[in-house]
Structure formats: structure tokens, C-alpha cells
Amino acid sequence: MKWVRPGHPEYDETRKLFNAMIDRHPAVIAQCGDPAGVAEALAYARTHGLDVAVRAGGHSVAGMSTNEGGLVVDVRPMKSITVDRDRQTVTVGAGVTWGEFDRATQEYGLAMTGGRASTTGVAGFTLGGGSGWLERAYGFACDNMLAVNLVTAAGERVTASAQENPELFWALHGGGGNFGVATDFTFRLHKLGPQVQAGLMLWPGAGAADLARSYREIMLTAPDAVGTALIYLTAPPEPFVPVELVGQLAVGLAFVHAGDPADGAEHAAPFRALGPAVDLVGEMNYADFQCMVDAPPDLYNYWSADYHDELTDDAVDVIVDSAKNLPGPHSQQLLVRWGGAVAGPAAAETPLTNRGAGWVSHPVGLEETREGGQQAKAWVKRFRGDIAPHATGGVWLNFVGDEGQDRVRAAFGEENYSRLAQVKREFDPENVFRGNQNIHPAVTV
Ligand SMILES: Cc1cc2nc3c(=O)[nH]c(=O)nc-3n(C[C@H](O)[C@H](O)[C@H](O)COP(=O)(O)OP(=O)(O)OC[C@H]3O[C@@H](n4cnc5c(N)ncnc54)[C@H](O)[C@@H]3O)c2cc1C
């Protein structure tokens, strides 16, 4: 167990989160290598009356994995990864990132839905549900969870699975870090890779609206094995980008097929027929694809998301108008097709209510300065206002910042929220784990 306090040579590096907008100074960061360390850290916080935050990959855009003047339980030292090839399962420590997870499981030709950015933590991502490229085939990350070990606010170790503490297990499918500190996860894996059909395509921004309509038509009949997003971005100065596109609005496609690469080529063909200026889709290593769209660190982030049952032409126009005003060279407007296993039978087994939506619009504001970050925030908020008449009003918390208690309730609906509040009451009655997308403990049984 390592305690990192202000003045420690690693303090600034250790307290840093992915989002540069968050600049908080905890009194102590407890780097925990095992469940006993977590229990010790929680006891220390209790004794000294410190607020508690829990940190894994540090990718909470809202900064919900740190605090000002409190204690951070940092689970990053828990890095074990054990693959059981015969059972097709993996058990990972809570400090593992998706890049580490994908590389280790791909050694055995196994995979499951993971982060779209390889630096995201398995822990926060999965506890929030976990939406990734393979979700239409395999469901959210949480749907593949077989067991979670936690340390509760009282310092007790509990296992949650379908057999043990099943109500807690249900709550962990999207209820976030409300119920304890997860120390390891066991997941079911699927045979995939190492080679898959995947990659990126890029078109000039002039066809922005037509491309969104074509994307819609293609994805409405694409098989569940096809995972994609349409990404409005400023074409970066990369060697593979034609020089006349650099710095201009462009439309990207991220594509991955969960299956035989030859079949995947067939499903990439309709996109190819739209004549991309850049075509990097082909047979490639799945773990390499998984870090292909990693966002750079040290930027000022503000994000949100909305959901759409149907993607009307009017909604497309709002998305394209917003994309034409991307703040700075790094911001992106994403359009993601859901459906398939996102809305499959597993959906009803989780507290998340919003899984039936067909489409996600996801403005990702990324800027290089704090002032720029405020402009990115204003851009995201403007888009949310404009898209509201075309959206379901649903929320999914992994894609949003700190947008208040109403949004937390909307992510679960009143019935599931009440059920989650009962679980919270049982495992964290004093709301020790409150620096998160918070579920308040139920007052009565
Ligand atoms: C670049 C980027 C890309 C992303 N892409 C996606 C995506 O494709 N799909 C998606 O679903 N989300 C995505 N997200 C959102 C991300 O999944 C969530 O922010 C997630 O919570 C991050 O997990 P983490 O472990 O990295 O974060 P942290 O900031 O460490 O933690 C986030 C939250 O989880 C809690 N938590 C973390 N570890 C534990 C633990 N061991 N026990 C209990 N609670 C814990 C924290 O307290 C905090 O509330 C992305 C975020 C970024 C910045």
C-alpha cells in the first residue's frame, strides 16, 4: 500500500485525470494493491472524516474519481489478468485498462465488448454499463460480467454474482461505483480475432448530410456483428489524410465486424461504395483496432449524449449543423448505431432503461485550453438544446458529465432507481460512495 500526499514527488502525476478540466487536490491518494489495502484506506477515511473517491482508469469526464481535500482509493495497482481458455472467461484486477485487457485476451483469440479508447479503465467503464464496438454482437460489457468482488463502505469483502448477492449483482450492471470498491471482475469471453475486418474510412465534409442518411440506411439492415460510428471531425494532419482535407470538416467511419474477416469485408462493401477519400478498412488485428481512435490526453473535455428511436432527416440536419461548428481541431460529433444485443434479452436484466434506443448522438467537446473547454461546453449544451425535440430524453451515464440528480434518475427510471436505492441502503447506508453518479440510499425498506 502506497500513500501519496501533497509534496510527494508523484503527487501531481498521480492525482491527474484524463480530462484536463479536472484539477483537484485530494489530501491523500491510497494506491491499493489488494482488497485489504482498500479496506485499510476506507478505515483511514472514516477515522479522519475524509470524503472518499474511487479511481481506476481516471476517464470519468466529470472528474468523479477524485475530490478536493479527501481520500482517493486508487485501484490502479491491481493489474492481474487470468484467462481461462477452456471456460472462455477472464478475471481481471480493477486497475486493468481496456488496452491491457484486449491484448491479454487476444493471445487466446478471445474478446468481449470493451472501451473504444484503450486507456479507459475496465472498472468504471463496466460498472457504468460499458458500450463498445462489439456491443451489437455481445451486449454491453456489464452483460458479460460473471462475478465482481467488492469491498464495502464498512470494509467487508463481498462477492456479487448470479448466485451470491444477486440483487447487488443486478445493481452493478450500470449502477456505477455506488455500492463498494470493486477489486476484480470475472467476464465471459467470445471467440474473436486476432484478425478481424476493421478500420476507418474518411470522406470530405461536403457530403456530411448525405453520408449520415446513407449511414442510416446501411446500418438499419446491417447484421448485429457490425459495429460502427459515424464521426464528424476536423481532418487531422496524418500521413494517410489527403493534404486538401487536412484542417477541414470530414466525416469518418469506424467499422469493426465481430466474425470471420471475409464476411466482414462483405459488410464493409456498402460503405466503400460511398467512395471514401481514405479507406483503411481491411483485415487487421482486433487489439490494434481497439486503440485506433484513442483520444489524446491532457485536453479539456466536455461531453454529453442523446438517444433516438428513429433518426429522422430533421435530426440529421441538427447533427450536421452542429458538426459544422465543431469547437477547435479536436472536437467530434459522433453518431452511433445501437440495436442488436444492446436491446437484447440481457437488457431487461440490468437497471439501465435506455437500451432500446436505435441511435446515439454524442457530442464530444475537446479543447486545448481551459477557456476553449468552456466554449466546447457551450457547443455541447447548444447541441443538446437543438436535438431535444428529436431525442427520447433517455440518459446513459457513461456518456455524460455531471448533469445532476434528475439525469441520474432518468438513466434508470423511477422503478429501477428505487430498487437501486434499496441496494444502496443495504451496502452503503451512509452514502460513503457519493462522489459519483449518485444513487441516494432508500430511507425506508
Ligand atoms: C476517451 C474516453 C473514451 C470513452 N469511451 C467510452 C465508450 O466507448 N463507452 C463507454 O461506455 N464509456 C466510454 N467512456 C466513459 C467511461 O467509460 C466512463 O467515464 C468510465 O466511468 C471510466 O472508467 P475509468 O475506470 O477509466 O474511470 P474513473 O474515472 O477511474 O472512474 C469512473 C467512475 O467509476 C467509479 N469507479 C472506478 N473504479 C471503481 C472501482 N474499482 N470500484 C467502484 N467504483 C469505481 C469511480 O468512482 C467513478 O465514479 C469514455 C471516456 C473517455 C474519457
The ligand as an SDF file (V2000), in Angstrom:
LIG
                    3D

 53 58  0  0  0  0  0  0  0  0999 V2000
  -11.5460    8.9470  -24.0700 C   0  0  0  0  0  0  0  0  0  0  0  0
  -12.7630    8.2850  -23.4540 C   0  0  0  0  0  0  0  0  0  0  0  0
  -13.4640    7.3390  -24.1650 C   0  0  0  0  0  0  0  0  0  0  0  0
  -14.5990    6.7280  -23.6210 C   0  0  0  0  0  0  0  0  0  0  0  0
  -15.2860    5.8070  -24.3650 N   0  0  0  0  0  0  0  0  0  0  0  0
  -16.3490    5.1920  -23.8290 C   0  0  0  0  0  0  0  0  0  0  0  0
  -17.0400    4.1710  -24.5590 C   0  0  0  0  0  0  0  0  0  0  0  0
  -16.7310    3.8750  -25.7040 O   0  0  0  0  0  0  0  0  0  0  0  0
  -18.0770    3.5530  -23.9520 N   0  0  0  0  0  0  0  0  0  0  0  0
  -18.4390    3.8370  -22.6640 C   0  0  0  0  0  0  0  0  0  0  0  0
  -19.3270    3.1700  -22.1520 O   0  0  0  0  0  0  0  0  0  0  0  0
  -17.8310    4.8050  -21.9790 N   0  0  0  0  0  0  0  0  0  0  0  0
  -16.8010    5.4750  -22.5240 C   0  0  0  0  0  0  0  0  0  0  0  0
  -16.1650    6.4530  -21.8170 N   0  0  0  0  0  0  0  0  0  0  0  0
  -16.6780    6.7890  -20.4880 C   0  0  0  0  0  0  0  0  0  0  0  0
  -16.0290    5.8710  -19.4560 C   0  0  0  0  0  0  0  0  0  0  0  0
  -16.3810    4.5400  -19.6690 O   0  0  0  0  0  0  0  0  0  0  0  0
  -16.5000    6.2610  -18.0680 C   0  0  0  0  0  0  0  0  0  0  0  0
  -16.1090    7.5520  -17.7830 O   0  0  0  0  0  0  0  0  0  0  0  0
  -15.9210    5.2910  -17.0270 C   0  0  0  0  0  0  0  0  0  0  0  0
  -16.5130    5.5510  -15.7920 O   0  0  0  0  0  0  0  0  0  0  0  0
  -14.4420    5.4240  -16.9410 C   0  0  0  0  0  0  0  0  0  0  0  0
  -13.9090    4.4010  -16.1660 O   0  0  0  0  0  0  0  0  0  0  0  0
  -12.4620    4.5850  -15.5220 P   0  0  0  0  0  0  0  0  0  0  0  0
  -12.1970    3.4120  -14.6640 O   0  0  0  0  0  0  0  0  0  0  0  0
  -11.4750    4.9150  -16.5920 O   0  0  0  0  0  0  0  0  0  0  0  0
  -12.6990    5.9240  -14.7500 O   0  0  0  0  0  0  0  0  0  0  0  0
  -12.5370    6.5340  -13.3080 P   0  0  0  0  0  0  0  0  0  0  0  0
  -12.5360    7.9980  -13.5860 O   0  0  0  0  0  0  0  0  0  0  0  0
  -11.3880    5.9890  -12.5840 O   0  0  0  0  0  0  0  0  0  0  0  0
  -13.8670    6.1300  -12.5970 O   0  0  0  0  0  0  0  0  0  0  0  0
  -15.1200    6.4880  -13.0900 C   0  0  0  0  0  0  0  0  0  0  0  0
  -16.2150    6.1910  -12.1020 C   0  0  0  0  0  0  0  0  0  0  0  0
  -16.2160    4.8220  -11.7730 O   0  0  0  0  0  0  0  0  0  0  0  0
  -16.0120    4.6430  -10.3700 C   0  0  0  0  0  0  0  0  0  0  0  0
  -15.0540    3.5450  -10.1910 N   0  0  0  0  0  0  0  0  0  0  0  0
  -13.8870    3.3840  -10.8170 C   0  0  0  0  0  0  0  0  0  0  0  0
  -13.2670    2.2700  -10.3730 N   0  0  0  0  0  0  0  0  0  0  0  0
  -14.0700    1.7390   -9.4550 C   0  0  0  0  0  0  0  0  0  0  0  0
  -13.9750    0.5940   -8.6430 C   0  0  0  0  0  0  0  0  0  0  0  0
  -12.9190   -0.2140   -8.6930 N   0  0  0  0  0  0  0  0  0  0  0  0
  -14.9880    0.3180   -7.7950 N   0  0  0  0  0  0  0  0  0  0  0  0
  -16.0530    1.1360   -7.7320 C   0  0  0  0  0  0  0  0  0  0  0  0
  -16.2010    2.2460   -8.4710 N   0  0  0  0  0  0  0  0  0  0  0  0
  -15.2100    2.5380   -9.3160 C   0  0  0  0  0  0  0  0  0  0  0  0
  -15.4150    5.9470   -9.9080 C   0  0  0  0  0  0  0  0  0  0  0  0
  -15.6300    6.1860   -8.5780 O   0  0  0  0  0  0  0  0  0  0  0  0
  -16.0790    6.9600  -10.7980 C   0  0  0  0  0  0  0  0  0  0  0  0
  -17.3380    7.3200  -10.3020 O   0  0  0  0  0  0  0  0  0  0  0  0
  -15.0410    7.0860  -22.3230 C   0  0  0  0  0  0  0  0  0  0  0  0
  -14.3360    8.0520  -21.5970 C   0  0  0  0  0  0  0  0  0  0  0  0
  -13.2050    8.6610  -22.1500 C   0  0  0  0  0  0  0  0  0  0  0  0
  -12.5090    9.7380  -21.3960 C   0  0  0  0  0  0  0  0  0  0  0  0
  1  2  1  0
  2  3  1  0
  2 52  2  0
  3  4  2  0
  4  5  1  0
  4 50  1  0
  5  6  2  0
  6  7  1  0
  6 13  1  0
  7  8  2  0
  7  9  1  0
  9 10  1  0
 10 11  2  0
 10 12  1  0
 12 13  2  0
 13 14  1  0
 14 15  1  0
 14 50  1  0
 15 16  1  0
 16 17  1  0
 16 18  1  0
 18 19  1  0
 18 20  1  0
 20 21  1  0
 20 22  1  0
 22 23  1  0
 23 24  1  0
 24 25  2  0
 24 26  1  0
 24 27  1  0
 27 28  1  0
 28 29  2  0
 28 30  1  0
 28 31  1  0
 31 32  1  0
 32 33  1  0
 33 34  1  0
 33 48  1  0
 34 35  1  0
 35 36  1  0
 35 46  1  0
 36 37  1  0
 36 45  1  0
 37 38  2  0
 38 39  1  0
 39 40  1  0
 39 45  2  0
 40 41  1  0
 40 42  2  0
 42 43  1  0
 43 44  2  0
 44 45  1  0
 46 47  1  0
 46 48  1  0
 48 49  1  0
 50 51  2  0
 51 52  1  0
 52 53  1  0
M  END
$$$$
